Amino acid sequence: EFTSAVHGRDAVSRAEMALDADGKVLAMRVRSWANVGACPGAVSLAIPLVIGPWVLSSIYHVPLLGLQATAVLTHQMATGAYRGAGRPESIYLVERLMDAAARAMKLDPAELRRRNMVRPAQMPYTNPMAQVYDSGAFEQVLDQGLALADWSGFAARRAQSRARGRLRGRGIATFLEWTGGNALEEEVRVEVTADGYIELTSATMAMGQGIATSYLQLAHDVFGVPLERIRVLQGDTDRANGFGSAGSRSLFTGGGAVHVASVRCVEESKKLAGDALEAPPADIEYRAGRFNVVGTDLGIGLFELAARQPQARIVVSDRTKAGGPSWPNGCHVCEVEIDPGTGAVEVVAYASVNDIGRVINPTIARGQVEGGAVQGIGQALCEHLRYDAATGQLLSASFMDYAMPRVDGFRGFKTAFDETVPCRTNVLGAKGVGELGTIGATPAVVNAVIDALDDAGLGRDAERVQMPLTAEGVWRALRRQFASVLPAGG
């Protein structure tokens, strides 16, 4: 049996895993005490008690899962949903356990994970929390991640770091997450105007994730008109109402509605074009903003057709409903170097392969994964809410006192996508992406630091470190190891 105790501002958890002699997981038990603050709301309670537990078994086949989750009222603030909301904590637990088990069994941590992964032939797969994974090729993603990270070349890099007086460690996280918010229906309104524009109105809301650009691309794929002729309207509740943007659902649901509504708009417009051109709709073809009668030069432009309508516009609304949530997954590998004199940790390599189904815009998707990874790295190394224990007063109440990750600490991301396993629950085949990097980065970084400390001689004591892994905390861990050779008072 292998145990991992995790301490944080929002939860204290104890996880145990039992494996057989071949490294196959037999059972997992998790006990978690969640700090829900003084005045918790529905989200504050759902994150640690419901949403997080849904992914506790992650991509692994866990025959038996025991869970005891307790909400504890305190004199602190309640926790709100933020980029991952429960999934990072659960994935962190199981990935810490996997590394602890691999270390004790003297197995390659990637190999132990491989032995326990759910196989494609098991899809759709129901996990112990009754959540259904529609698709996934987890071992395939693992193999690509190991290749991208040059897994087999790590020993040489560790030797080079050692020659420079640095400790080098490697960490891996193979995982999935649940997305969609279980709000699986969305409506989009498409208007073709006489002045030459196509307007898409959605209740989802841009919040830095580039969703408007992705909507433009999806509409362009159907209409074939220049991108500057397509407008995306969001945030107007007089024109659209819905669940909004949350839980990595905007493209998953709203993007599907953009596609479906755009296709229907073209089909409805073919009927109008047939009337204008005195031809049956079956004889009308559409291409790049123009309708033509097949085999003739007779045609009419989309915007000209809109001008002929009574309201000088063509309006179509349609909605889509996904058949279930999506389950994006990935393999993230991190390498760190530690200065043993100061305890300072530097992320020196970070590679990830991510399965988010169909990728609509690779640049945006890469930015989402890498930006999320930086946030996950920040949680691992520096971010920490501090309260006065007696009064509940927040001490790290501004960025003067709360350590944020900085861009100069993260260079050389290698990010790739596997598009061979589309999501089966929505028309686009897309899976959520906004929170994936955050979830994978934290355990990958912490596992890397523990690996470096283990190599320095701490052994199983290395697993006792807790986030954030600040320079002081790492230095103190190393000092305990080397206390016997330090001078008195040193």
DOLUM-242856 format. One record per residue (C-alpha): residue in three letters; y, x, z. Coordinates in steps of 0.5 Angstrom, whole numbers, plus 2048, in hexadecimal, padded with zeros to 3 digits. Example, Ala and Ser with C-alpha at 12.3 -4.5 7.8 and 13.67 -1.06 7.14 Angstrom:
! residues 2
ALA7F7819810 SER7FE81B80E 
! end
This chain:
! residues 490
GLU800800800 PHE8078027FE THR80D800802 SER815800800 ALA81A7FE805 VAL8217FD801 HIS8277FC805 GLY82E7F9802 ARG8347F5804 ASP8317EF801 ALA82A7F0803 VAL8257F3807 SER81E7F3804 ARG8177F6805 ALA8127F67FF GLU80B7F87FF MET8067F97FA ALA7FE7FA7FA LEU7FB7FD7F4 ASP7F47FF7F3 ALA7F18067F1 ASP7F38057EA GLY7FA8047EB LYS7F97FC7EA VAL7FE7F87EE LEU7FA7F37F3 ALA7FF7F07F6 MET8077F07F8 ARG80A7EE7FF VAL8127ED7FF ARG8167EB805 SER81D7EB804 TRP8237E9809 ALA8297E7805 ASN8307E7808 VAL8337E1805 GLY83A7E2809 ALA83D7DC80D CYS83E7D7808 PRO8397D7803 GLY8397D37FC ALA8347D17F8 VAL8347D87F4 SER8347DC7FA LEU82E7D97FC ALA82A7D87F5 ILE82B7E07F4 PRO8277E37F9 LEU8227DD7FA VAL8217DA7F3 ILE8237DE7EE GLY8227E57F0 PRO81B7E37F2 TRP8197E17EB VAL8197E87E8 LEU8157EB7EE SER80F7ED7EA SER8137EF7E5 ILE80F7F17DE TYR8097F37E3 HIS8037EE7E4 VAL8037ED7EB PRO7FD7E97ED LEU7FF7E77F4 LEU8077E77F6 GLY8097E57FD LEU8107E47FE GLN8147E2805 ALA81C7E1803 THR8207E0809 ALA8287DE808 VAL82C7E180E LEU8337DE810 THR8387E4812 HIS83F7E5813 GLN8407E880C MET8427E5805 ALA83D7E1801 THR83A7E57FB GLY83C7E27F4 ALA8387E37ED TYR83A7EA7EA ARG8367ED7E4 GLY82F7EC7E6 ALA82F7E87EC GLY8297E97F0 ARG8257EC7EA PRO8277F37EC GLU8257F27F3 SER81E7F07F1 ILE81D7F57EB TYR81F7FB7F0 LEU81A7F97F5 VAL8147F97F0 GLU8177FF7ED ARG8178037F3 LEU8108017F5 MET80D8037EE ASP81080A7EF ALA80E80A7F6 ALA8078087F4 ALA80780D7EE ARG8098137F3 ALA8048127F8 MET7FE8117F3 LYS8018177EF LEU8028137E9 ASP8078137E3 PRO80C80E7E5 ALA80C80B7DE GLU80480B7DE LEU8048077E4 ARG8098027E1 ARG8058027DB ARG7FE8007DE ASN8017FA7E1 MET8067F77DC VAL8057F07D9 ARG8027F07D2 PRO8047ED7CC ALA7FD7E97CB GLN7FF7E67D2 MET8057E37CF PRO8087DD7D1 TYR8077E07D8 THR8087DD7DF ASN80A7E17E4 PRO8097E07EC MET80F7DC7EC ALA80D7D77E7 GLN8127DA7E2 VAL8107DA7DB TYR8117E17D6 ASP8117DE7CF SER8107E57CC GLY8107ED7CE ALA80D7F37CB PHE80E7F77D2 GLU80A7FD7D0 GLN80D7FE7C9 VAL8147FE7CC LEU8118037D2 ASP80F8087CC GLN8158087C8 GLY8198097CF LEU81580F7D1 ALA8168127CA LEU81D8117CA ALA81E8147D1 ASP81981A7CF TRP8158187D5 SER81081E7D3 GLY8168237D3 PHE8188227DA ALA8158287DD ALA81882D7D9 ARG81F82A7DB ARG81D82A7E2 ALA81C8317E2 GLN8238327DE SER82682E7E4 ARG8228327E9 ALA8258397E6 ARG82C8367E7 GLY82B8357EE ARG82A82D7ED LEU8258287EF ARG8238237E9 GLY82081D7E9 ARG81D8177E5 GLY81D8107E6 ILE81A80A7E2 ALA81B8037E2 THR8177FE7DD PHE8197F77DF LEU81B7F07DC GLU8207EB7DE TRP8217E37DE THR8277E17DA GLY82A7DA7D8 GLY82C7D77DE ASN8277D27DD ALA82D7CE7DA LEU8297CE7D3 GLU82E7CA7CF GLU8347CB7CB GLU8387C77C6 VAL83D7CA7C1 ARG8427C77BC VAL8437C97B5 GLU84A7C77B2 VAL84B7C97AA THR8537C97A9 ALA8577C87A3 ASP85B7CE7A4 GLY8557D27A3 TYR8527D37AA ILE84B7D27AE GLU84C7D07B5 LEU8477D17BA THR8487CE7C1 SER8437CF7C7 ALA8437CE7CE THR8417D57CF MET8467DA7D1 ALA8487E17CF MET8487E67D5 GLY8487ED7D2 GLN8417EC7CF GLY8437EC7C8 ILE8407E57C7 ALA8457E27C2 THR8447E87BD SER83C7E67BE TYR83E7DF7BC LEU8427E17B6 GLN83C7E57B4 LEU8377DF7B4 ALA83C7DA7B1 HIS83D7E07AB ASP8367E07AA VAL8367D97A9 PHE83D7D87A5 GLY83D7DE7A2 VAL8457DE7A2 PRO8497E47A4 LEU8497E57AC GLU8517E47AC ARG8507DD7AA ILE84C7DB7B0 ARG84F7D97B7 VAL84B7D97BD LEU84F7D47C2 GLN84D7D47CA GLY84F7D27D0 ASP8527CB7CE THR84F7C67D2 ASP8527C17CE ARG84E7C37C8 ALA8477C57CB ASN8447C57D2 GLY83D7C87D4 PHE83A7CD7D9 GLY83E7D37D7 SER83D7DA7D7 ALA8387DD7DC GLY8317E07DD SER8317E37D6 ARG8317DC7D3 SER8377DC7CE LEU8337DF7C8 PHE82D7DC7CA THR82F7D57CA GLY8367D57C7 GLY8347DA7C1 GLY82E7D57C0 ALA8337CF7C0 VAL8387D37BB HIS8327D47B6 VAL82F7CD7B6 ALA8367CA7B6 SER8387CF7B0 VAL8327CD7AC ARG8337C67AD CYS83A7C67AB VAL8387C97A4 GLU8337C47A3 GLU8387BE7A5 SER83D7C27A0 LYS8387C279B LYS8387BA79B LEU83F7BA79A ALA83F7BF795 GLY83A7BB791 ASP83F7B5791 ALA8447B978F LEU8407BC789 GLU83C7B6788 ALA8367B9789 PRO8307B878E PRO8307BD794 ALA82A7C0792 ASP82D7C378C ILE8337C6790 GLU8327CD792 TYR8377D0797 ARG8397D8797 ALA83F7DB79A GLY8437D679B ARG8427D2794 PHE83D7CC792 ASN83A7CC78B VAL8367C7787 VAL8307CB786 GLY8307CE77E THR8377CC77D ASP83E7CF77E LEU8407C9782 GLY8427CA789 ILE8477C978F GLY8497CE794 LEU8477CC79B PHE84F7CC79E GLU8517C8798 LEU84B7C3799 ALA84E7C27A0 ALA8557C179E ARG8527BB79A GLN84F7B87A0 PRO8537B27A4 GLN8557B67AA ALA8567BD7A5 ARG8507C07A9 ILE8497C07A9 VAL8467BF7B1 VAL83F7C07B3 SER83C7C17BA ASP8357C37BC ARG8327C57C2 THR82C7C97C3 LYS8277CA7C9 ALA8237D07CB GLY81C7CF7CD GLY81C7D37D3 PRO8207D97D6 SER81F7E07D2 TRP81C7E67D5 PRO8207EC7D3 ASN81C7F37D5 GLY81D7FA7D5 CYS81B8017D6 HIS8218057D9 VAL82080D7DB CYS8258117DF GLU8258187E1 VAL82A81B7E6 GLU82C8227E9 ILE82E8237F0 ASP8328287F3 PRO82E82A7F9 GLY83482D7FC THR8388277FC GLY8338217FB ALA83781F7F5 VAL83381B7F0 GLU83581C7E8 VAL8318177E3 VAL83081C7DD ALA82B8187D9 TYR82A8107D8 ALA82680D7D2 SER8248067D2 VAL8208027CD ASN8227FA7CD ASP81E7F47CB ILE8247EF7CA GLY8207EB7C4 ARG8257EB7BE VAL82B7EF7BE ILE8317EC7BB ASN8367F17BC PRO8337F87BE THR83A7FB7C0 ILE83B7F57C5 ALA8347F57C8 ARG8347FD7C9 GLY83B7FC7CD GLN8387F77D1 VAL8327FB7D3 GLU8358017D4 GLY83B7FE7D8 GLY8367FA7DC ALA8328017DD VAL8398047E0 GLN83A7FE7E5 GLY8327FF7E7 ILE8338077E8 GLY83A8057EC GLN8358017F1 ALA8308067F1 LEU83580C7F3 CYS83C80A7F5 GLU83D8027F6 HIS83D7FF7FD LEU8407FA801 ARG8427FC808 TYR8437F780D ASP8457F8814 ALA83F7F6818 ALA8437F381E THR8487EE81A GLY8457EE813 GLN84B7F0810 LEU84A7F3809 LEU84C7FB80A SER84B7FC802 ALA8507F7800 SER8547FB7FA PHE8528007F5 MET8558057FA ASP84F8047FE TYR84A8027FA ALA8478077F5 MET8468057EE PRO8428097E9 ARG84780D7E4 VAL84580E7DD ASP8458167DE GLY83F8157E2 PHE83B8127DC ARG83A8167D5 GLY8348167D0 PHE83180F7D0 LYS82C80E7CC THR82B8077CA ALA8268037C6 PHE8237FC7C4 ASP81D7F97C2 GLU81E7F37BE THR8167F27BC VAL8157ED7C2 PRO81A7E77C1 CYS81B7E27C6 ARG8177DC7C5 THR81B7D77C9 ASN8217D67C4 VAL8237D67BD LEU8267DD7BC GLY8207E17C0 ALA8267E47C4 LYS8257E67CB GLY82A7E77D0 VAL82D7EE7D1 GLY8347EE7D6 GLU8307EF7DC LEU82A7F47DA GLY82D7FB7DB THR8307F97E2 ILE8297F77E4 GLY8257FD7E1 ALA82A8037E3 THR82A8027EA PRO8228037EC ALA8228087E6 VAL82880C7E9 VAL82580C7F0 ASN81E80E7EE ALA8218147EB VAL8248167F1 ILE81E8157F5 ASP81A8197F0 ALA81F81F7F1 LEU81F81E7F9 ASP81781E7F8 ASP8178247F4 ALA81C8287F9 GLY8168277FE LEU818820802 GLY81281D800 ARG811816802 ASP817816806 ALA81B816800 GLU81980F7FF ARG81D80D805 VAL82480E802 GLN828808801 MET82E8067FC PRO8338087FB LEU83180F7FA THR8378137FB ALA83881A7FC GLU83881A803 GLY832816804 VAL82E81A7FF TRP831820802 ARG82E81E809 ALA82781C806 LEU827823804 ARG82A82680A ARG82482380E GLN81F82680A PHE82282D80A ALA82482D812 SER81F831814 VAL82283780F LEU829835811 PRO82D83A816 ALA82E83681D GLY83483181C GLY834832814 
! end
